[in-house]
Amino acid sequence: MAQHAHAKTYGAERGLSRFEGFSDAVFAIALTLLTVEIKVPGAPDGPQGYTDLGLAMAEQWREHLALILCYVVIGAYWLQHHYSGRIYARSDHWLGAINLLFLLAIVVIPYPIRIWCFHLGTRFADVGSVVLVAALALTACTWMGKWWYGMSDGRLMDERLAPDFLRQMWRRYGIGALIQVAAVPIAVVAPTIGVATALLCVAFFLLPQPKPRYKSDEAPHSYDKVETQRSQSTLN
């Protein structure tokens, strides 16, 4: 079979096990810390002086909303990170560096989400909406930066994947990122519509993505075989 010319990689090429392991750890920590932000009524740093515990908990609805939204946003990106492990075949220095920027966006995203939640219904709600949508757009851009670098000219992708499948994923992720960016000016003019647009776009990526399709006679026989080959490449 003829070999295709690929774009240059940088630094040592490695398998994906450590790359994915580190990323998964950051996602796990980001998700775990979300509950810590909710201060329990009666705790030293929580609400005090209440006469009805149920009411005191209900009054923390902004905290609960922030927890749910953070979990949804971070969870959607983790699902796509997990999914892309079947698309990338290896990593290099710049993929790791861009991934660090993406992970920075992931660990920071609870802040703008909480800004928006805690200013709903106040005179700062419009500003909070723009902050939230802009943060979601930046997160989408870091994801697309990683995707573009890894996929450009087949630099780090699994060479067995069918071209039509890769084009399909380019469209999905590209259109998703464009919608997130377009939601920023929308949020400036119509904050509610901008936030809804951005969050619905994130929610779309909670759905199952297309099953990877391979070139004829090049599909892996099983998941175990793929993982064995990946582990061997990591050791090398």
C-alpha positions in Angstrom: 0.0 0.0 0.0 1.4 3.4 -0.9 2.5 5.6 2.0 0.9 9.0 2.4 3.1 12.1 3.2 2.3 13.4 6.6 2.9 16.7 8.3 5.9 17.0 10.4 5.7 16.1 14.1 7.7 17.7 16.9 9.6 16.2 19.8 9.3 12.5 20.6 6.2 10.7 19.3 4.6 8.7 22.0 1.5 6.4 22.4 -1.6 7.8 24.0 -1.8 6.0 27.3 0.1 8.7 29.4 -1.5 11.5 27.4 -5.0 10.2 28.1 -4.2 9.2 31.7 -3.0 12.7 32.6 -6.0 14.3 30.9 -8.4 12.0 32.6 -6.9 12.8 36.0 -7.4 16.6 35.3 -11.0 15.9 34.3 -11.6 13.8 37.4 -10.2 16.5 39.8 -12.2 19.2 38.1 -15.4 17.2 38.5 -14.7 16.2 42.0 -14.0 19.7 43.3 -17.4 21.0 42.1 -19.3 19.7 45.2 -16.7 21.3 47.5 -17.9 24.7 46.4 -21.3 24.2 47.9 -21.3 25.3 51.5 -23.6 23.2 53.6 -26.1 25.1 55.8 -24.9 25.1 59.4 -21.2 24.5 58.4 -18.8 27.2 59.6 -18.6 28.7 56.1 -22.2 27.9 55.2 -25.5 29.7 55.7 -26.3 30.4 59.3 -29.3 31.6 61.3 -32.0 29.6 59.3 -35.1 28.3 61.0 -36.0 25.8 58.2 -33.3 23.5 56.9 -35.2 22.6 53.8 -35.7 26.3 52.9 -32.1 27.0 53.6 -31.1 24.3 51.1 -33.6 25.5 48.5 -32.1 29.0 48.8 -28.9 27.6 47.6 -30.4 26.9 44.1 -27.8 28.9 42.4 -25.1 26.6 43.9 -27.0 23.6 42.7 -27.5 25.1 39.2 -23.8 25.9 38.9 -23.0 22.3 39.9 -25.2 20.8 37.3 -24.1 23.1 34.5 -20.4 22.6 35.4 -20.9 18.8 35.4 -22.7 18.9 32.0 -20.1 21.1 30.3 -17.0 19.3 31.7 -18.7 15.9 31.1 -19.5 16.7 27.5 -15.8 17.5 26.8 -14.7 14.4 28.7 -16.9 12.3 26.5 -15.4 13.8 23.4 -11.9 13.5 24.8 -12.6 9.8 25.5 -14.1 9.4 22.0 -11.1 11.0 20.3 -8.8 8.3 21.7 -10.1 6.1 18.9 -9.1 8.8 16.3 -5.6 9.9 17.4 -3.0 7.2 17.1 -0.1 8.9 18.9 1.0 12.2 20.4 3.9 14.6 20.2 5.2 17.7 22.0 2.8 20.3 20.5 -0.3 18.1 20.8 0.6 17.8 24.5 1.1 21.6 24.8 -2.2 22.4 23.1 -3.9 19.8 25.3 -2.6 21.7 28.4 -4.3 24.9 27.1 -7.5 22.9 26.6 -7.2 21.4 30.1 -6.7 24.9 31.5 -10.0 26.0 29.9 -11.6 22.9 31.5 -10.4 23.7 35.1 -11.3 27.4 34.7 -14.8 26.9 33.2 -16.6 26.5 36.6 -15.7 30.2 37.4 -17.6 31.8 34.5 -20.5 29.4 35.0 -20.7 30.4 38.7 -20.5 34.1 37.7 -23.5 33.6 35.5 -25.5 31.5 38.0 -24.9 33.9 40.9 -26.0 37.0 38.9 -29.1 35.6 37.3 -31.9 38.1 37.9 -29.6 40.9 38.9 -28.5 44.0 37.1 -25.3 42.2 36.2 -27.0 39.3 34.5 -26.2 40.5 31.0 -22.5 40.8 31.7 -22.5 37.4 33.4 -24.1 35.9 30.2 -21.4 37.3 28.0 -18.7 36.1 30.3 -20.2 32.6 30.3 -20.6 32.4 26.5 -17.2 33.8 25.9 -15.6 31.2 28.2 -17.5 28.4 26.4 -16.3 29.8 23.1 -12.7 29.8 24.3 -13.0 26.3 25.5 -14.3 25.2 22.1 -11.4 27.0 20.4 -8.8 25.2 22.4 -10.5 21.9 21.6 -10.5 22.8 17.9 -6.8 23.8 18.1 -5.9 20.4 19.4 -8.1 18.7 16.8 -6.7 20.8 13.9 -3.1 20.1 14.9 -3.6 16.4 15.4 -5.7 15.9 12.2 -3.8 18.2 9.8 -2.4 16.1 6.9 -2.9 13.0 9.0 -0.2 14.1 11.4 -1.3 12.1 14.5 -4.4 10.4 13.4 -5.1 6.7 13.0 -4.2 6.2 9.3 -6.8 3.4 9.0 -9.7 5.7 9.4 -11.9 6.4 6.3 -11.5 9.9 4.8 -15.3 10.4 4.8 -15.5 9.7 8.5 -12.7 12.3 9.2 -14.5 14.8 7.1 -17.7 14.2 9.0 -16.0 14.8 12.3 -14.3 17.9 11.0 -17.8 19.3 10.1 -19.2 18.3 13.5 -16.5 19.9 15.6 -16.0 22.8 13.2 -19.6 23.8 13.1 -19.9 23.3 16.9 -17.0 25.7 17.5 -18.4 28.3 15.0 -21.7 28.2 16.8 -20.0 28.8 20.1 -18.0 31.7 18.8 -21.1 33.2 17.1 -23.0 32.9 20.4 -20.7 35.6 21.9 -22.1 38.6 19.8 -25.6 37.1 20.1 -25.1 37.2 23.9 -24.1 40.9 23.7 -27.4 41.7 22.0 -29.7 39.1 23.4 -28.1 37.5 26.5 -30.7 34.7 27.1 -30.6 33.6 23.4 -26.8 33.6 23.5 -26.5 31.5 26.6 -29.2 29.1 25.3 -27.4 28.7 22.0 -24.0 28.0 23.6 -25.4 25.5 26.2 -27.5 23.6 23.6 -24.4 23.3 21.4 -22.5 21.8 24.4 -25.5 19.5 25.1 -25.3 18.1 21.5 -21.9 16.6 22.3 -23.4 14.6 25.1 -25.0 12.5 22.4 -23.2 9.5 20.9 -20.9 10.5 18.0 -20.6 8.4 14.8 -18.9 5.1 15.2 -15.4 5.3 13.6 -15.3 4.0 10.1 -12.2 2.5 8.5 -10.8 1.9 5.1 -11.7 -1.4 3.5 -9.7 -4.3 5.0 -8.1 -2.0 7.6 -10.6 -2.0 10.4 -9.2 -3.3 13.8 -10.5 -6.7 14.6 -11.3 -5.8 18.2 -11.0 -3.1 20.9 -8.5 -5.3 22.7 -6.2 -5.5 19.7 -6.2 -1.7 19.4 -5.4 -1.3 23.1 -2.6 -3.9 22.9 -1.0 -2.1 19.9 -1.3 1.3 21.7 0.3 -0.1 24.9 3.2 -1.5 22.8 3.7 1.8 21.1 3.8 3.6 24.4 6.4 1.3 25.8 8.5 1.9 22.7 
